Amino acid sequence: MASIPIYRGSFGAPQAERLLWRAGFGPRAGEVGRLAKKGLPGAVRSLTRPGSERLVGPEPRDAQGRPIAPFDAAGHDHMWWLDRMVRTSRPLVERLALVWHDWFATQRVGGIPQKGMLDQNELFRRHALGSFAQLLKDVTKDPAMLRWLNGDKNTVRSPNENYARELM
């Protein structure tokens, strides 16, 4: 199997901007210049080994000016996550959380509580830059996934293979 060739071209503002679009959701003001100054190895390192998360900018509010309530108000869980995607200091983590959410698709229906979906979102974020094998083990036991694909009804005498089919 051939390996992917290592990029040896220049790394300036255009490449830094492209990297921020591919490894996140696009650059914020001043971010392209800061990333370009790090050079390619430093830029990649800063995205793949981020520090603790900081959310940049004001917290979102609902139409009445109140802070959003992701655990309580309908739709606020979605606003909460979109806000994180936009304001995070760890864009690759949020991008990968979105990838894993698409890969291991669930949604808040059939009795899955909003908290269950937010917990699953945190699971994807926690494993975003880690071991895929561990992510797979944890998703397999995740309450939202078990409920979504009927794993909570799985018994020895009546196995439910929905999750196995989806996984394969």
DSSP file (Angstrom, degrees, kcal/mol; ACC not computed):
  #  RESIDUE AA STRUCTURE BP1 BP2  ACC     N-H-->O    O-->H-N    N-H-->O    O-->H-N    TCO  KAPPA ALPHA  PHI   PSI    X-CA   Y-CA   Z-CA
    1    1 A M              0   0    0      0, 0.0     2,-0.2     0, 0.0     0, 0.0   0.000 360.0 360.0 360.0 126.8    0.0    0.0    0.0
    2    2 A A        -     0   0    0      1,-0.1     2,-0.2     3,-0.0     0, 0.0  -0.487 360.0-128.7 -76.2 144.1    1.4    3.3   -1.0
    3    3 A S        -     0   0    0     -2,-0.2    -1,-0.1     1,-0.1     3,-0.0  -0.527  28.7 -96.7 -88.9 161.3    1.6    6.1    1.5
    4    4 A I        -     0   0    0     -2,-0.2    -1,-0.1     1,-0.1     2,-0.0  -0.609  47.4-109.6 -74.7 131.3    0.3    9.6    1.0
    5    5 A P        -     0   0    0      0, 0.0     2,-0.3     0, 0.0    -1,-0.1  -0.329  31.5-112.5 -64.4 144.2    3.1   11.9   -0.1
    6    6 A I        -     0   0    0      1,-0.1     2,-0.3     2,-0.0    -3,-0.0  -0.607  31.2-115.5 -77.2 132.1    4.1   14.5    2.5
    7    7 A Y        +     0   0    0     -2,-0.3    -1,-0.1     1,-0.1     0, 0.0  -0.527  39.2 169.4 -69.6 128.3    3.3   18.0    1.5
    8    8 A R        +     0   0    0     -2,-0.3    -1,-0.1     2,-0.0     3,-0.1   0.213  39.2 108.4-124.9  11.9    6.5   20.0    1.0
    9    9 A G  S    S-     0   0    0      1,-0.2    -2,-0.0     0, 0.0     2,-0.0  -0.012  79.0 -62.7 -78.8-171.7    5.1   23.2   -0.6
   10   10 A S        -     0   0    0      1,-0.0     2,-0.4    29,-0.0    -1,-0.2  -0.271  38.8-151.3 -70.7 158.9    4.8   26.6    0.9
   11   11 A F        +     0   0    0     -3,-0.1     2,-0.2    25,-0.1    28,-0.1  -0.826  39.5 130.6-135.6  96.8    2.6   27.3    3.9
   12   12 A G  S  > S-     0   0    0     -2,-0.4     4,-2.6    27,-0.1     5,-0.2  -0.401  73.4 -56.4-124.1-157.9    1.3   30.8    4.0
   13   13 A A  H  > S+     0   0    0      1,-0.2     4,-2.7     2,-0.2     5,-0.2   0.887 129.5  52.3 -58.5 -44.3   -2.0   32.5    4.4
   14   14 A P  H  > S+     0   0    0      0, 0.0     4,-2.1     0, 0.0    -1,-0.2   0.919 114.2  43.2 -61.6 -40.2   -3.9   30.7    1.6
   15   15 A Q  H  > S+     0   0    0      2,-0.2     4,-2.6     1,-0.2    -2,-0.2   0.884 113.3  51.9 -71.3 -37.8   -2.8   27.3    2.9
   16   16 A A  H  X S+     0   0    0     -4,-2.6     4,-2.2     2,-0.2    -1,-0.2   0.913 110.5  48.6 -63.9 -41.9   -3.5   28.2    6.5
   17   17 A E  H  X S+     0   0    0     -4,-2.7     4,-1.8    -5,-0.2    -2,-0.2   0.929 111.4  49.7 -63.5 -43.8   -7.0   29.4    5.5
   18   18 A R  H  X S+     0   0    0     -4,-2.1     4,-2.3    -5,-0.2    -2,-0.2   0.920 110.0  51.3 -60.1 -43.6   -7.6   26.1    3.6
   19   19 A L  H  X S+     0   0    0     -4,-2.6     4,-2.9     1,-0.2    -1,-0.2   0.900 107.8  52.3 -61.1 -41.4   -6.5   24.1    6.6
   20   20 A L  H  < S+     0   0    0     -4,-2.2     6,-1.7     1,-0.2     4,-0.3   0.836 110.8  47.6 -66.4 -31.6   -8.9   26.0    8.9
   21   21 A W  H  < S+     0   0    0     -4,-1.8     3,-0.3     4,-0.2    -1,-0.2   0.876 117.2  42.4 -73.1 -37.1  -11.7   25.2    6.6
   22   22 A R  H  < S+     0   0    0     -4,-2.3    -2,-0.2     1,-0.2    -3,-0.2   0.844 121.4  38.9 -78.2 -34.1  -10.8   21.5    6.3
   23   23 A A  S  < S-     0   0    0     -4,-2.9    72,-0.3    -5,-0.2     2,-0.2   0.293 133.3  -6.9-101.1   9.2  -10.0   21.0   10.0
   24   24 A G  S    S-     0   0    0     -4,-0.3    -3,-0.1    -3,-0.3    61,-0.0  -0.655  96.8 -63.9-164.4-138.3  -12.8   23.1   11.4
   25   25 A F  S    S-     0   0    0      1,-0.5    -4,-0.2    60,-0.2    -5,-0.1  -0.007  89.0 -71.4-126.1  26.9  -15.5   25.5   10.2
   26   26 A G        -     0   0    0     -6,-1.7    -1,-0.5    -7,-0.1     2,-0.1  -0.196  64.1 -58.0 103.9 164.8  -13.4   28.3    8.8
   27   27 A P        -     0   0    0      0, 0.0     2,-0.2     0, 0.0     3,-0.1  -0.460  37.5-142.3 -83.5 151.1  -11.2   31.0   10.2
   28   28 A R    >>  -     0   0    0     -2,-0.1     3,-2.1     1,-0.1     4,-0.6  -0.585  53.3 -61.3 -95.5 169.5  -12.0   33.7   12.7
   29   29 A A  T 34 S+     0   0    0      1,-0.3    -1,-0.1    -2,-0.2     0, 0.0  -0.280 124.5   4.3 -54.2 128.0  -10.6   37.2   12.4
   30   30 A G  T 3> S+     0   0    0     -3,-0.1     4,-1.7     1,-0.1    -1,-0.3   0.274  99.9 107.9  82.8 -10.9   -6.8   37.1   12.7
   31   31 A E  H <> S+     0   0    0     -3,-2.1     4,-2.4     1,-0.2     5,-0.2   0.862  71.0  57.0 -71.2 -36.3   -6.6   33.3   12.8
   32   32 A V  H  X S+     0   0    0     -4,-0.6     4,-2.7     1,-0.2    -1,-0.2   0.943 109.1  46.0 -60.8 -48.5   -5.2   32.8    9.4
   33   33 A G  H  > S+     0   0    0      1,-0.2     4,-2.0     2,-0.2    -1,-0.2   0.909 112.5  50.1 -61.8 -43.6   -2.1   35.0   10.1
   34   34 A R  H  X S+     0   0    0     -4,-1.7     4,-0.7     1,-0.2    -1,-0.2   0.908 114.0  45.1 -62.0 -41.7   -1.5   33.4   13.5
   35   35 A L  H >< S+     0   0    0     -4,-2.4     3,-0.9     1,-0.2     4,-0.5   0.908 110.3  53.6 -70.1 -41.4   -1.6   29.9   12.0
   36   36 A A  H >< S+     0   0    0     -4,-2.7     3,-1.4     1,-0.3    -1,-0.2   0.871 102.6  59.0 -61.0 -37.6    0.5   30.8    9.0
   37   37 A K  H 3< S+     0   0    0     -4,-2.0    -1,-0.3     1,-0.3    -2,-0.2   0.757  98.2  60.6 -63.9 -24.2    3.3   32.1   11.3
   38   38 A K  T <X S-     0   0    0     -3,-0.9     4,-0.8    -4,-0.7    -1,-0.3   0.672 104.8-133.9 -75.9 -16.2    3.5   28.7   13.0
   39   39 A G  H <>  -     0   0    0     -3,-1.4     4,-2.7    -4,-0.5     5,-0.2  -0.023  36.8 -65.9  76.1 167.1    4.5   27.0    9.8
   40   40 A L  H  > S+     0   0    0      1,-0.2     4,-2.7     2,-0.2     5,-0.3   0.933 134.3  47.0 -60.4 -50.1    2.9   23.8    8.6
   41   41 A P  H  > S+     0   0    0      0, 0.0     4,-2.4     0, 0.0    -1,-0.2   0.925 116.5  45.2 -59.7 -41.8    4.3   21.5   11.4
   42   42 A G  H  X S+     0   0    0     -4,-0.8     4,-2.4     2,-0.2    -2,-0.2   0.877 112.5  51.4 -67.6 -37.4    3.3   24.0   14.1
   43   43 A A  H  X S+     0   0    0     -4,-2.7     4,-1.4     2,-0.2    -1,-0.2   0.936 112.6  44.9 -64.5 -46.7   -0.1   24.6   12.5
   44   44 A V  H  X S+     0   0    0     -4,-2.7     4,-2.6    -5,-0.2     5,-0.3   0.919 113.0  51.7 -63.8 -43.0   -0.9   20.9   12.4
   45   45 A R  H  X S+     0   0    0     -4,-2.4     4,-2.1    -5,-0.3    -1,-0.2   0.911 107.1  53.0 -60.2 -42.7    0.4   20.4   15.9
   46   46 A S  H  < S+     0   0    0     -4,-2.4    -1,-0.2     1,-0.2    -2,-0.2   0.821 114.5  42.3 -65.5 -29.2   -1.8   23.2   17.2
   47   47 A L  H  < S+     0   0    0     -4,-1.4    -2,-0.2    -3,-0.2    -1,-0.2   0.849 120.1  40.2 -83.1 -36.3   -4.9   21.6   15.7
   48   48 A T  H  < S+     0   0    0     -4,-2.6    -2,-0.2     1,-0.2    -3,-0.2   0.628 124.9  36.0 -90.8 -13.9   -4.2   18.0   16.6
   49   49 A R  S  < S+     0   0    0     -4,-2.1    -1,-0.2    -5,-0.3    -2,-0.1  -0.456  83.4 172.8-132.2  61.3   -2.9   18.7   20.1
   50   50 A P        -     0   0    0      0, 0.0     3,-0.1     0, 0.0    -3,-0.1  -0.277  27.5-124.0 -72.5 156.8   -5.0   21.6   21.3
   51   51 A G        -     0   0    0      1,-0.2     3,-0.1    38,-0.2    38,-0.0   0.037  58.5 -45.1 -77.2-164.3   -5.0   23.0   24.8
   52   52 A S  S    S-     0   0    0      1,-0.1    -1,-0.2    38,-0.0     2,-0.1  -0.327  76.8 -91.7 -66.5 152.6   -8.0   23.2   27.0
   53   53 A E        -     0   0    0     -3,-0.1     2,-0.4    37,-0.1    -1,-0.1  -0.396  40.1-175.8 -73.9 138.0  -11.1   24.6   25.3
   54   54 A R        -     0   0    0     -2,-0.1    35,-0.9    -3,-0.1     2,-0.6  -0.992  19.0-142.2-124.4 138.1  -11.9   28.3   25.3
   55   55 A L  B     -A   88   0A   0     -2,-0.4     2,-0.5    33,-0.2    33,-0.2  -0.914  20.8-147.2-100.6 121.3  -15.1   29.6   23.8
   56   56 A V        +     0   0    0     31,-3.2    -2,-0.0    -2,-0.6    32,-0.0  -0.751  55.5  12.1 -95.2 127.6  -14.4   32.9   22.1
   57   57 A G  S    S-     0   0    0     -2,-0.5    -2,-0.1     2,-0.0     2,-0.0  -0.354 100.6 -30.0 103.0 177.2  -17.0   35.6   22.0
   58   58 A P        -     0   0    0      0, 0.0    -2,-0.1     0, 0.0    29,-0.0  -0.320  65.1-105.6 -71.8 150.3  -20.4   36.2   23.7
   59   59 A E        -     0   0    0      1,-0.1     2,-0.0    -4,-0.0    -2,-0.0  -0.428  43.1-102.6 -70.1 147.4  -22.6   33.4   24.9
   60   60 A P        -     0   0    0      0, 0.0     8,-1.1     0, 0.0     2,-0.3  -0.332  35.4-160.1 -72.3 155.3  -25.7   32.8   22.7
   61   61 A R  B     -B   67   0B   0      6,-0.2     2,-0.0     1,-0.0     5,-0.0  -0.927  15.9-117.1-131.0 155.5  -29.1   33.9   23.9
   62   62 A D    >   -     0   0    0      4,-3.1     3,-2.2    -2,-0.3     6,-0.1  -0.185  48.7 -82.4 -81.7-176.5  -32.6   33.0   22.9
   63   63 A A  T 3  S+     0   0    0      1,-0.3    -1,-0.1     2,-0.1    -2,-0.0   0.735 131.7  52.7 -62.3 -23.1  -35.2   35.3   21.3
   64   64 A Q  T 3  S-     0   0    0      2,-0.1    -1,-0.3     3,-0.0    -2,-0.0   0.380 121.3-106.2 -92.8   3.5  -36.1   36.7   24.7
   65   65 A G  S <  S+     0   0    0     -3,-2.2    -2,-0.1     1,-0.3     3,-0.1   0.535  77.1 133.0  86.5   6.3  -32.4   37.5   25.6
   66   66 A R        -     0   0    0      1,-0.1    -4,-3.1    -5,-0.0    -1,-0.3  -0.585  67.0 -94.7 -87.5 151.9  -32.0   34.6   28.0
   67   67 A P  B     -B   61   0B   0      0, 0.0    -6,-0.2     0, 0.0    -1,-0.1  -0.343  52.2 -98.1 -58.6 146.1  -29.0   32.2   28.0
   68   68 A I        -     0   0    0     -8,-1.1     9,-0.0     1,-0.1    -9,-0.0  -0.313  27.2-146.4 -66.6 154.5  -29.8   29.1   26.0
   69   69 A A    >>  +     0   0    0      1,-0.1     4,-2.4    -3,-0.1     3,-1.3  -0.756  18.1 178.8-123.8  80.8  -30.8   26.0   28.0
   70   70 A P  T 34 S+     0   0    0      0, 0.0     7,-0.2     0, 0.0    -1,-0.1   0.753  81.4  45.6 -61.7 -25.2  -29.4   23.0   26.1
   71   71 A F  T 34 S+     0   0    0      5,-0.1    44,-0.3     6,-0.1    43,-0.2   0.652 126.1  26.2 -88.6 -15.2  -30.7   20.4   28.6
   72   72 A D  T <4 S+     0   0    0     -3,-1.3     2,-0.4     1,-0.1    42,-0.1   0.806 101.5  69.8-118.4 -43.3  -34.2   21.9   28.9
   73   73 A A  S >X S-     0   0    0     -4,-2.4     3,-1.7     1,-0.1     4,-0.6  -0.674  82.6-108.2 -94.2 135.4  -35.5   23.9   26.0
   74   74 A A  T 34 S+     0   0    0     -2,-0.4    -1,-0.1     1,-0.3    -5,-0.1  -0.340 103.5  10.0 -58.8 131.0  -36.5   22.3   22.7
   75   75 A G  T 3> S+     0   0    0     -5,-0.1     4,-1.8     1,-0.1     3,-0.4   0.179  98.2 103.7  85.5 -17.3  -33.9   23.1   20.0
   76   76 A H  H <> S+     0   0    0     -3,-1.7     4,-2.7    -7,-0.3     5,-0.2   0.782  72.2  63.2 -70.0 -24.6  -31.5   24.6   22.4
   77   77 A D  H  X S+     0   0    0     -4,-0.6     4,-1.8    -7,-0.2    -1,-0.2   0.900 105.3  46.6 -63.8 -38.1  -29.3   21.5   22.2
   78   78 A H  H  > S+     0   0    0     -3,-0.4     4,-2.6     2,-0.2     5,-0.2   0.923 112.6  48.6 -68.5 -43.7  -28.8   22.2   18.5
   79   79 A M  H  X S+     0   0    0     -4,-1.8     4,-2.5     1,-0.2    -2,-0.2   0.900 109.2  54.9 -61.7 -39.6  -28.0   25.9   19.2
   80   80 A W  H  X S+     0   0    0     -4,-2.7     4,-1.9     2,-0.2    -1,-0.2   0.921 111.4  43.2 -59.5 -45.4  -25.6   25.0   21.9
   81   81 A W  H  X S+     0   0    0     -4,-1.8     4,-2.4     2,-0.2    -2,-0.2   0.920 112.6  51.0 -71.6 -42.6  -23.6   22.7   19.6
   82   82 A L  H  X S+     0   0    0     -4,-2.6     4,-1.7     1,-0.2    -1,-0.2   0.898 109.7  52.7 -59.1 -39.2  -23.7   25.2   16.6
   83   83 A D  H  X S+     0   0    0     -4,-2.5     4,-2.8    -5,-0.2    -1,-0.2   0.914 107.9  50.3 -61.6 -43.3  -22.4   27.8   19.1
   84   84 A R  H  X S+     0   0    0     -4,-1.9     4,-1.8     1,-0.2    -2,-0.2   0.911 107.3  54.2 -62.1 -41.8  -19.5   25.5   20.1
   85   85 A M  H  < S+     0   0    0     -4,-2.4   -60,-0.2     1,-0.2    -1,-0.2   0.883 115.7  39.6 -58.5 -38.8  -18.6   24.9   16.5
   86   86 A V  H  < S+     0   0    0     -4,-1.7    -2,-0.2    -5,-0.2    -1,-0.2   0.885 124.5  34.2 -79.5 -40.9  -18.3   28.6   15.9
   87   87 A R  H  < S+     0   0    0     -4,-2.8   -31,-3.2    -5,-0.2    -2,-0.2   0.486  87.2 118.5 -99.3  -3.0  -16.7   29.8   19.1
   88   88 A T  B  <  -A   55   0A   0     -4,-1.8   -33,-0.2   -33,-0.2   -35,-0.0  -0.236  54.3-150.8 -68.9 150.9  -14.4   26.9   20.0
   89   89 A S  S    S+     0   0    0    -35,-0.9   -38,-0.2     1,-0.2    -1,-0.1   0.349  96.0  61.1 -92.3   2.2  -10.6   27.2   20.3
   90   90 A R     >  +     0   0    0    -36,-0.2     4,-1.6     1,-0.1     3,-0.5  -0.610  61.5 164.0-127.0  70.5  -10.5   23.5   19.3
   91   91 A P  H  > S+     0   0    0      0, 0.0     4,-2.6     0, 0.0     5,-0.2   0.832  72.8  56.3 -63.3 -34.3  -12.1   23.4   15.8
   92   92 A L  H  > S+     0   0    0      1,-0.2     4,-2.6     2,-0.2     5,-0.2   0.885 104.8  53.4 -66.3 -36.2  -10.8   20.0   14.8
   93   93 A V  H  > S+     0   0    0     -3,-0.5     4,-2.2     2,-0.2    -1,-0.2   0.934 112.2  44.1 -61.7 -45.8  -12.4   18.4   17.9
   94   94 A E  H  X S+     0   0    0     -4,-1.6     4,-1.9     2,-0.2    -2,-0.2   0.887 112.4  52.3 -67.7 -38.0  -15.8   19.9   16.9
   95   95 A R  H  X S+     0   0    0     -4,-2.6     4,-2.0   -72,-0.3    -2,-0.2   0.927 112.5  45.2 -63.0 -44.0  -15.4   18.9   13.3
   96   96 A L  H  X S+     0   0    0     -4,-2.6     4,-3.0     2,-0.2     5,-0.2   0.851 107.6  57.5 -70.2 -33.6  -14.6   15.3   14.3
   97   97 A A  H  X S+     0   0    0     -4,-2.2     4,-2.1    -5,-0.2    -1,-0.2   0.900 108.7  47.8 -60.2 -38.3  -17.5   15.3   16.8
   98   98 A L  H  X S+     0   0    0     -4,-1.9     4,-2.0     2,-0.2    -2,-0.2   0.900 110.7  51.1 -67.7 -40.6  -19.7   16.2   13.8
   99   99 A V  H  X S+     0   0    0     -4,-2.0     4,-2.5     2,-0.2    -2,-0.2   0.940 112.8  45.3 -60.1 -47.6  -18.1   13.5   11.7
  100  100 A W  H  X S+     0   0    0     -4,-3.0     4,-3.1     1,-0.2    -1,-0.2   0.858 109.6  55.2 -68.1 -33.7  -18.8   10.9   14.4
  101  101 A H  H  < S+     0   0    0     -4,-2.1     5,-0.3    -5,-0.2    -1,-0.2   0.883 112.3  43.8 -64.0 -37.0  -22.3   12.1   14.9
  102  102 A D  H >< S+     0   0    0     -4,-2.0     3,-0.7     1,-0.1    -2,-0.2   0.900 115.6  48.0 -71.6 -41.2  -22.9   11.6   11.2
  103  103 A W  H 3< S+     0   0    0     -4,-2.5     2,-0.8     1,-0.3    -2,-0.2   0.941 120.9  35.3 -65.4 -49.6  -21.2    8.2   11.3
  104  104 A F  T 3< S-     0   0    0     -4,-3.1    -1,-0.3    -5,-0.2    -2,-0.1  -0.559  95.8-164.2-102.4  65.2  -23.0    6.9   14.4
  105  105 A A    <   +     0   0    0     -2,-0.8     2,-0.3    -3,-0.7    -3,-0.1  -0.270  22.0 150.1 -65.1 129.0  -26.3    8.7   13.5
  106  106 A T        -     0   0    0     -5,-0.3     2,-0.3    -2,-0.1    39,-0.1  -0.917  20.9-162.6-140.5 167.4  -28.9    9.0   16.2
  107  107 A Q        -     0   0    0     -2,-0.3     2,-2.0    37,-0.2     5,-0.2  -0.980  36.1 -93.6-150.9 164.8  -31.6   11.6   16.8
  108  108 A R  S    S+     0   0    0     -2,-0.3     2,-0.3     3,-0.1     3,-0.1  -0.507  82.9 102.0 -84.0  76.1  -33.8   12.7   19.7
  109  109 A V    >   +     0   0    0     -2,-2.0     3,-1.2     1,-0.1    -2,-0.1  -0.887  56.0  45.7-140.3 172.4  -36.9   10.6   19.1
  110  110 A G  T 3  S-     0   0    0     -2,-0.3    -1,-0.1     1,-0.3    -2,-0.0   0.809 132.7 -49.4  63.3  30.9  -38.3    7.5   20.5
  111  111 A G  T 3  S+     0   0    0      1,-0.3    -1,-0.3    -3,-0.1    -3,-0.1   0.523  92.7 143.8  89.2   4.0  -37.8    8.5   24.1
  112  112 A I    <   -     0   0    0     -3,-1.2    -1,-0.3    -5,-0.2    32,-0.0  -0.697  47.2-134.2 -77.4 117.8  -34.2    9.5   23.8
  113  113 A P     >  -     0   0    0      0, 0.0     4,-1.5     0, 0.0     3,-0.4  -0.296  15.3-114.3 -73.0 158.4  -33.9   12.5   26.2
  114  114 A Q  H  > S+     0   0    0      1,-0.2     4,-2.2     2,-0.2     5,-0.2   0.887 118.4  56.6 -56.4 -40.9  -32.1   15.7   25.2
  115  115 A K  H  > S+     0   0    0    -44,-0.3     4,-2.7     1,-0.2    -1,-0.2   0.873 102.3  56.4 -60.4 -37.1  -29.5   15.0   27.9
  116  116 A G  H  > S+     0   0    0     -3,-0.4     4,-2.0     1,-0.2    28,-0.3   0.886 108.0  46.8 -62.3 -38.9  -28.8   11.7   26.3
  117  117 A M  H  X S+     0   0    0     -4,-1.5     4,-2.2     2,-0.2    -1,-0.2   0.890 112.9  48.9 -69.9 -39.1  -28.0   13.4   23.0
  118  118 A L  H  X S+     0   0    0     -4,-2.2     4,-2.2     2,-0.2    -2,-0.2   0.883 110.1  51.8 -67.8 -37.5  -25.8   15.9   24.7
  119  119 A D  H  X S+     0   0    0     -4,-2.7     4,-2.0     2,-0.2    -2,-0.2   0.908 110.1  49.1 -63.1 -41.0  -24.0   13.2   26.6
  120  120 A Q  H  X S+     0   0    0     -4,-2.0     4,-2.2     2,-0.2    -2,-0.2   0.899 108.3  53.8 -65.2 -39.2  -23.4   11.4   23.3
  121  121 A N  H  X S+     0   0    0     -4,-2.2     4,-2.1     1,-0.2    -1,-0.2   0.909 108.4  49.5 -59.8 -42.4  -22.1   14.6   21.8
  122  122 A E  H  X S+     0   0    0     -4,-2.2     4,-3.0     2,-0.2    -1,-0.2   0.870 106.8  55.8 -65.3 -36.6  -19.6   14.9   24.7
  123  123 A L  H  X S+     0   0    0     -4,-2.0     4,-1.8     2,-0.2    -2,-0.2   0.929 108.7  47.4 -59.5 -45.6  -18.6   11.3   24.1
  124  124 A F  H  < S+     0   0    0     -4,-2.2     4,-0.5     1,-0.2    -2,-0.2   0.895 113.9  47.6 -63.2 -40.0  -17.7   12.2   20.4
  125  125 A R  H >< S+     0   0    0     -4,-2.1     3,-0.9     1,-0.2     4,-0.4   0.917 109.5  53.1 -66.5 -43.5  -15.9   15.3   21.6
  126  126 A R  H 3< S+     0   0    0     -4,-3.0     3,-0.2     1,-0.2    -1,-0.2   0.856 119.0  34.8 -61.2 -36.6  -13.9   13.3   24.2
  127  127 A H  T >< S+     0   0    0     -4,-1.8     3,-1.6    -5,-0.2    -1,-0.2   0.357  85.6 109.2 -99.6   4.9  -12.8   10.7   21.7
  128  128 A A  T <  S+     0   0    0     -3,-0.9    -1,-0.2    -4,-0.5    -2,-0.1   0.868  93.6  23.7 -52.6 -45.0  -12.4   13.1   18.7
  129  129 A L  T 3  S+     0   0    0     -4,-0.4    -1,-0.3    -3,-0.2    -2,-0.1   0.175 117.9  76.4-107.4  16.5   -8.6   12.9   18.7
  130  130 A G  S <  S-     0   0    0     -3,-1.6     2,-0.3     1,-0.2    -3,-0.1  -0.045  92.3 -33.2-109.1-151.5   -8.2    9.6   20.4
  131  131 A S     >  -     0   0    0      1,-0.2     4,-2.1    -2,-0.1    -1,-0.2  -0.538  36.6-154.9 -76.0 125.6   -8.5    5.9   19.7
  132  132 A F  H  > S+     0   0    0     -2,-0.3     4,-2.8     2,-0.2     5,-0.2   0.879  97.3  57.9 -65.0 -37.4  -11.2    4.9   17.3
  133  133 A A  H  > S+     0   0    0      1,-0.2     4,-2.0     2,-0.2    -1,-0.2   0.915 108.4  44.8 -60.0 -43.3  -11.3    1.4   19.0
  134  134 A Q  H  > S+     0   0    0      2,-0.2     4,-2.5     1,-0.2    -1,-0.2   0.892 111.5  53.2 -69.4 -38.5  -12.2    3.1   22.3
  135  135 A L  H  X S+     0   0    0     -4,-2.1     4,-2.9     1,-0.2     5,-0.2   0.939 109.0  50.0 -57.5 -46.6  -14.7    5.3   20.7
  136  136 A L  H  X S+     0   0    0     -4,-2.8     4,-1.9     1,-0.2    -2,-0.2   0.904 110.5  49.4 -60.7 -43.3  -16.4    2.3   19.1
  137  137 A K  H  X S+     0   0    0     -4,-2.0     4,-0.9     1,-0.2    -1,-0.2   0.921 114.5  44.8 -61.5 -43.8  -16.5    0.5   22.5
  138  138 A D  H  X S+     0   0    0     -4,-2.5     4,-0.5     1,-0.2     3,-0.5   0.880 111.5  51.2 -72.4 -37.3  -18.0    3.5   24.2
  139  139 A V  H >< S+     0   0    0     -4,-2.9     3,-0.9     1,-0.2    -1,-0.2   0.873 103.7  60.5 -64.6 -35.7  -20.6    4.2   21.5
  140  140 A T  H 3< S+     0   0    0     -4,-1.9    -1,-0.2     1,-0.3    -2,-0.2   0.815 113.2  36.8 -61.3 -30.2  -21.7    0.6   21.6
  141  141 A K  H 3< S+     0   0    0     -4,-0.9    -1,-0.3    -3,-0.5    -2,-0.2   0.404  87.6 124.5-101.0   0.3  -22.6    1.1   25.3
  142  142 A D    <X  -     0   0    0     -3,-0.9     4,-2.8    -4,-0.5     5,-0.2  -0.427  61.3-137.6 -66.1 128.2  -24.0    4.7   24.8
  143  143 A P  H  > S+     0   0    0      0, 0.0     4,-2.3     0, 0.0     5,-0.2   0.863 102.4  51.3 -56.6 -38.8  -27.6    5.0   26.1
  144  144 A A  H  > S+     0   0    0    -28,-0.3     4,-2.6     2,-0.2   -37,-0.2   0.915 113.0  45.3 -66.1 -40.9  -28.7    7.1   23.1
  145  145 A M  H  > S+     0   0    0      2,-0.2     4,-2.4     1,-0.2     6,-0.4   0.920 112.0  51.8 -67.8 -43.1  -27.2    4.6   20.6
  146  146 A L  H  <>S+     0   0    0     -4,-2.8     5,-2.0     1,-0.2     6,-1.4   0.918 115.2  42.3 -58.7 -43.0  -28.7    1.6   22.5
  147  147 A R  H ><5S+     0   0    0     -4,-2.3     3,-1.1    -5,-0.2    -2,-0.2   0.914 112.6  53.2 -70.2 -42.6  -32.1    3.3   22.4
  148  148 A W  H 3<5S+     0   0    0     -4,-2.6    -2,-0.2     1,-0.3    -1,-0.2   0.896 118.8  33.5 -62.3 -43.0  -31.9    4.5   18.8
  149  149 A L  T 3<5S-     0   0    0     -4,-2.4    14,-0.5    -5,-0.2    13,-0.3   0.060 114.8-108.6-106.2  25.1  -31.1    1.1   17.4
  150  150 A N  T X 5S+     0   0    0     -3,-1.1     3,-1.6     1,-0.1    -3,-0.2   0.670  73.7 138.4  63.2  21.0  -33.1   -1.0   19.8
  151  151 A G  G > < +     0   0    0     -5,-2.0     3,-1.3    -6,-0.4    -4,-0.2   0.747  65.2  68.1 -65.6 -22.1  -30.1   -2.4   21.7
  152  152 A D  G 3  S+     0   0    0     -6,-1.4    -1,-0.3     1,-0.3    -5,-0.1   0.619 100.3  49.0 -72.0 -11.0  -32.1   -1.8   24.9
  153  153 A K  G <  S+     0   0    0     -3,-1.6     2,-0.3    -7,-0.3    -1,-0.3   0.303  84.4 122.4-105.5   6.2  -34.4   -4.5   23.7
  154  154 A N    <   +     0   0    0     -3,-1.3     2,-0.3    -4,-0.1     3,-0.0  -0.534  34.8 168.7 -74.1 127.8  -31.6   -7.0   22.9
  155  155 A T        -     0   0    0      3,-1.2     5,-0.1    -2,-0.3    -2,-0.1  -0.899  47.4-110.6-133.7 165.7  -31.8  -10.3   24.8
  156  156 A V  S    S+     0   0    0     -2,-0.3    -1,-0.1     1,-0.2    -2,-0.0   0.907 120.5  43.0 -61.1 -42.2  -30.1  -13.7   24.5
  157  157 A R  S    S+     0   0    0      1,-0.3    -1,-0.2    -3,-0.0    -3,-0.0   0.718 127.6  29.7 -78.8 -21.1  -33.3  -15.3   23.3
  158  158 A S  S    S-     0   0    0     -5,-0.1    -3,-1.2     2,-0.0    -1,-0.3  -0.598  81.1-166.2-139.5  75.5  -34.2  -12.5   20.9
  159  159 A P        -     0   0    0      0, 0.0     2,-0.6     0, 0.0    -3,-0.1  -0.346  10.7-145.7 -67.0 141.9  -31.0  -10.8   19.7
  160  160 A N        -     0   0    0     -9,-0.1     3,-0.3     1,-0.1     4,-0.2  -0.945  13.6-174.5-108.0 121.8  -31.5   -7.4   18.0
  161  161 A E     >  +     0   0    0     -2,-0.6     4,-2.6     1,-0.2     5,-0.2   0.243  50.6 109.2-103.3  12.4  -29.0   -6.9   15.2
  162  162 A N  H  > S+     0   0    0    -13,-0.3     4,-2.4     1,-0.2     5,-0.2   0.931  82.5  45.5 -55.0 -49.6  -29.8   -3.3   14.2
  163  163 A Y  H  > S+     0   0    0    -14,-0.5     4,-2.8    -3,-0.3    -1,-0.2   0.916 112.0  51.5 -62.8 -43.7  -26.5   -1.9   15.6
  164  164 A A  H  > S+     0   0    0     -4,-0.2     4,-2.2     1,-0.2    -1,-0.2   0.913 111.1  48.3 -60.0 -43.1  -24.4   -4.7   14.1
  165  165 A R  H  < S+     0   0    0     -4,-2.6    -1,-0.2     1,-0.2    -2,-0.2   0.923 113.3  47.1 -63.6 -43.8  -25.9   -4.0   10.6
  166  166 A E  H  < S+     0   0    0     -4,-2.4    -2,-0.2    -5,-0.2    -1,-0.2   0.902 112.3  50.5 -63.8 -40.3  -25.4   -0.3   10.9
  167  167 A L  H  <        0   0    0     -4,-2.8    -1,-0.2     1,-0.3    -2,-0.2   0.881 360.0 360.0 -67.4 -38.4  -21.8   -0.8   12.1
  168  168 A M     <        0   0    0     -4,-2.2    -1,-0.3    -5,-0.2    -2,-0.2   0.484 360.0 360.0 -76.9 360.0  -20.9   -3.1    9.3
